Amino acid sequence: MTRQETTQVIIVGAGFAGITAARELSKRGVDVVVLEARDRVGGRVWTQKRDGYWVDVGGQWTGPGQDHIRALGDEMGVKSFPTWPDGEHLQYTEGAGLRRYAGVVPSDDVETLGKVMQAIMAFDQLSQDVPLHAPWETPNAQSLDGMTVQTWIDENVDSERAREGMRTAFEAVYAAEPHDISLLHALFYAKSGKGLFYLVSTEEGAQADRFDGGMQTVAELAAERLGDAVWLASPVRSIEQDNGSITASGDEFAVTGKICVVTAPPALAGRIDYDPPMPPLRDQLTSRAPMGSVIKVHAIYDTPWWRDEGLSGRVVSDVGPIKVMFDNSPPEGTPGMLMGFIEGGDGRRYANIDEAERRKAALDCFVRYFGDRAAKPMDYIEGNWPAEQWSRGCYGAVFPAGTWVSCGQALREPVGRIHWAGTETSEVFAGYIDGAVRSGERVVNEVLEVLG
Amino acid sequence: MTRQETTQVIIVGAGFAGITAARELSKRGVDVVVLEARDRVGGRVWTQKRDGYWVDVGGQWTGPGQDHIRALGDEMGVKSFPTWPDGEHLQYTEGAGLRRYAGVVPSDDVETLGKVMQAIMAFDQLSQDVPLHAPWETPNAQSLDGMTVQTWIDENVDSERAREGMRTAFEAVYAAEPHDISLLHALFYAKSGKGLFYLVSTEEGAQADRFDGGMQTVAELAAERLGDAVWLASPVRSIEQDNGSITASGDEFAVTGKICVVTAPPALAGRIDYDPPMPPLRDQLTSRAPMGSVIKVHAIYDTPWWRDEGLSGRVVSDVGPIKVMFDNSPPEGTPGMLMGFIEGGDGRRYANIDEAERRKAALDCFVRYFGDRAAKPMDYIEGNWPAEQWSRGCYGAVFPAGTWVSCGQALREPVGRIHWAGTETSEVFAGYIDGAVRSGERVVNEVLEVLG
């Protein structure tokens, strides 16, 4: 049986963009239906609950300036707390093994540290010319978009150790490898997020704070207020529009409205069957906007014992598959949680193997950095984002060379009755939860203008 | 009503890959059903028939070494004939206007000619190291795939006029712009097609010969012999597989078999809803394999009057939207036909406007090169490939930087009961009709091995 319904605005996706759009429209008396493919809200934010503790297997952080997600968290009454700050960080290199360090960037030799900082500053300087509303209008856009980040690193960083440091930084921020990323896209993304230095920073940076109870709590509380306007387990297969209306259909439903807001990332939005078909430029965009690849793994221990050894739980390593780690314990400190990222090429490779094998590879890394005590966690919990059918990667879309100048204009341009949201469409904090919220707010303005 | 059917092998797509696979399997007594989205066979090959003449609005050429499509044409009894060879070619440049020339590459100044030839030779030399079965195993693959063709041109061609010549050559061969194309992909594609010099050549090159009556005639005759095994107007929306069987379903049908061969190009294959979902590496591949962008326009005149002026009908120009032209008249010479390509960025832009506006822009170019007589054709016929729902571009997929090393391994690797064909999967003449035929033959070997 097909469930038929009529509304004013159909919203595809109940991540932070979709929920924000639905909330803001509802507040203004506009009737909405939110169609979510998964059996939960939150999208790339997902808090898994266990007996006595919770784990954010998806997006979790906020930082200074991310005022839109912070305001939403405040409104929902969810408290934030700082990422665990104390102790020394670890650097692991193939050549030198383990060393302790302090600060944002590992400093095992002062020359490499200087070169990495210089490269980050040069990169952030270069990004200043990107107009966030239209990166394709950057002076020299074709040259910047016709070059990968790898080419830029090779041309601008003159020691192999500093190049390795920059590669690790880019992998951590973009969940992709330098050869995958357009230089123009990397510049846009960095400027959109207050600069590469901010994005790799914890204190005063993009990894500053977390929400108690998990980031998804915010989405769940916001969605609760929308009541039965949110339809879970309802993947949209096709969207049909004509002069009078627009209909989004799935296996067992069809919802008709005046406007449809699609919040899925471009790659997934491109898989919906549109009638009439998407215009060529939009179609080209969605066929060249792959998602980053990241697997986020947690090992749970009865206590955060590494703190007693003077360690912060943070690691930067040039040996994978886990190259970046954090202490991801709850604010009360127990249970203790070590969290690590498998990113870029490793993310793609490890996404496709058995969980048991991946768990072993991850814990081998944990032991390499923290010793044998890390080998036997009481629990292991992961978010394997490349394998998630309704995200196919995280953190966000990573545009390869050529995408922005060839078809970037199609990113936000409405197609008839279809408007686009989602963190990829945000000018500010694109790729971050804050960008998703902002994109929901922006699309509401577009929709209200059309509804008149 | 859903039409249900059972077969041994389901083939998705009735282009040259699908038809070849179906023919070869049928010959061996294997039962097949070919599911084609369009109401015609041929895929990116499409001959439009008018009262008294025919026009190839899609793929049309064969060249020396393209023995597999040539053998198929022979078997179907379709005669080939050479691309019109006589007369002088035209070069148009913004600086110097129109000049006549002979040979493959315009030679208005000998230094530029020398530099372009040198660059083509250096490129073809570099391509020799690419193992066609596994481009990601090329020595230095990560560096070559982490670089765009634009970066290579900028670093290896030292005059602006020669760089412009190389850009035009790449646009003509790849239907994409140098900033869109991975250097490794360009090298693979060129080597797969006997080298860049062969690919830009007419006589003794990839544009040497045509089929009388149009290239699609070959596909139609081959499909006729398959009888009602070919289902037209049957787009596959989903493919479901388990340990015992595989089912491809559309709006009003469901076909169950042992094996499914998907011949759609990666970008379109990625839009099918798979259950279970595609593995991460395959999914990443299909989200970063955009199609080239080309619109092929024909103006039809009562006679090929340019021949009387000593002109071959061929043009190379640095001013768009039409930068490359050919005399595309039938072998008998009447009616006369001038054909031009709108490619790359122009292809994307012009694909999205009204046909009347595009026709005007195209004929303005024809007049610029051939004078006022070109302004009033008796007919205008075009193939707007970026707008074609079931191709979304031509000639083939153009991998951006990073695709081959990040996920190229997933291009041909079967996923359970699904095997992949289509010209993009061919080691030889990838992107060409000959490659499509070869891919159909290759996949038949895979299928027969599984069927046992």
Chai-1 contact restraints between the chains, C-beta under 6 A:
chainA,res_idxA,chainB,res_idxB,connection_type,confidence,min_distance_angstrom,max_distance_angstrom,comment,restraint_id
A,Q142,B,H179,contact,1.0,0.0,6.0,A-B,restraint_1
A,D145,B,H179,contact,1.0,0.0,6.0,A-B,restraint_2
A,G146,B,T148,contact,1.0,0.0,6.0,A-B,restraint_3
A,G146,B,Q150,contact,1.0,0.0,6.0,A-B,restraint_4
A,G146,B,H179,contact,1.0,0.0,6.0,A-B,restraint_5
A,M147,B,T151,contact,1.0,0.0,6.0,A-B,restraint_6
A,T148,B,G146,contact,1.0,0.0,6.0,A-B,restraint_7
A,T148,B,A401,contact,1.0,0.0,6.0,A-B,restraint_8
A,Q150,B,G146,contact,1.0,0.0,6.0,A-B,restraint_9
A,T151,B,M147,contact,1.0,0.0,6.0,A-B,restraint_10
A,T151,B,T151,contact,1.0,0.0,6.0,A-B,restraint_11
A,H179,B,Q142,contact,1.0,0.0,6.0,A-B,restraint_12
A,H179,B,D145,contact,1.0,0.0,6.0,A-B,restraint_13
A,H179,B,G146,contact,1.0,0.0,6.0,A-B,restraint_14
A,H179,B,G402,contact,1.0,0.0,6.0,A-B,restraint_15
A,D180,B,G402,contact,1.0,0.0,6.0,A-B,restraint_16
A,D180,B,S406,contact,1.0,0.0,6.0,A-B,restraint_17
A,A267,B,S287,contact,1.0,0.0,6.0,A-B,restraint_18
A,R271,B,R271,contact,1.0,0.0,6.0,A-B,restraint_19
A,P277,B,Q389,contact,1.0,0.0,6.0,A-B,restraint_20
A,P279,B,N352,contact,1.0,0.0,6.0,A-B,restraint_21
A,P280,B,R348,contact,1.0,0.0,6.0,A-B,restraint_22
A,P280,B,A351,contact,1.0,0.0,6.0,A-B,restraint_23
A,P280,B,N352,contact,1.0,0.0,6.0,A-B,restraint_24
A,P280,B,P386,contact,1.0,0.0,6.0,A-B,restraint_25
A,P280,B,A387,contact,1.0,0.0,6.0,A-B,restraint_26
A,L281,B,R348,contact,1.0,0.0,6.0,A-B,restraint_27
A,L281,B,N352,contact,1.0,0.0,6.0,A-B,restraint_28
A,D283,B,R392,contact,1.0,0.0,6.0,A-B,restraint_29
A,Q284,B,P290,contact,1.0,0.0,6.0,A-B,restraint_30
A,Q284,B,R348,contact,1.0,0.0,6.0,A-B,restraint_31
A,S287,B,A267,contact,1.0,0.0,6.0,A-B,restraint_32
A,S287,B,P290,contact,1.0,0.0,6.0,A-B,restraint_33
A,R288,B,P290,contact,1.0,0.0,6.0,A-B,restraint_34
A,R288,B,P400,contact,1.0,0.0,6.0,A-B,restraint_35
A,P290,B,Q284,contact,1.0,0.0,6.0,A-B,restraint_36
A,P290,B,S287,contact,1.0,0.0,6.0,A-B,restraint_37
A,P290,B,R288,contact,1.0,0.0,6.0,A-B,restraint_38
A,R348,B,P280,contact,1.0,0.0,6.0,A-B,restraint_39
A,R348,B,L281,contact,1.0,0.0,6.0,A-B,restraint_40
A,R348,B,Q284,contact,1.0,0.0,6.0,A-B,restraint_41
A,A351,B,P280,contact,1.0,0.0,6.0,A-B,restraint_42
A,N352,B,P279,contact,1.0,0.0,6.0,A-B,restraint_43
A,N352,B,P280,contact,1.0,0.0,6.0,A-B,restraint_44
A,N352,B,L281,contact,1.0,0.0,6.0,A-B,restraint_45
A,P386,B,P280,contact,1.0,0.0,6.0,A-B,restraint_46
A,A387,B,P280,contact,1.0,0.0,6.0,A-B,restraint_47
A,Q389,B,P277,contact,1.0,0.0,6.0,A-B,restraint_48
A,R392,B,D283,contact,1.0,0.0,6.0,A-B,restraint_49
A,P400,B,R288,contact,1.0,0.0,6.0,A-B,restraint_50
A,P400,B,P400,contact,1.0,0.0,6.0,A-B,restraint_51
A,P400,B,A401,contact,1.0,0.0,6.0,A-B,restraint_52
A,P400,B,G402,contact,1.0,0.0,6.0,A-B,restraint_53
A,A401,B,T148,contact,1.0,0.0,6.0,A-B,restraint_54
A,A401,B,P400,contact,1.0,0.0,6.0,A-B,restraint_55
A,A401,B,A401,contact,1.0,0.0,6.0,A-B,restraint_56
A,G402,B,H179,contact,1.0,0.0,6.0,A-B,restraint_57
A,G402,B,D180,contact,1.0,0.0,6.0,A-B,restraint_58
A,G402,B,P400,contact,1.0,0.0,6.0,A-B,restraint_59
A,S406,B,D180,contact,1.0,0.0,6.0,A-B,restraint_60
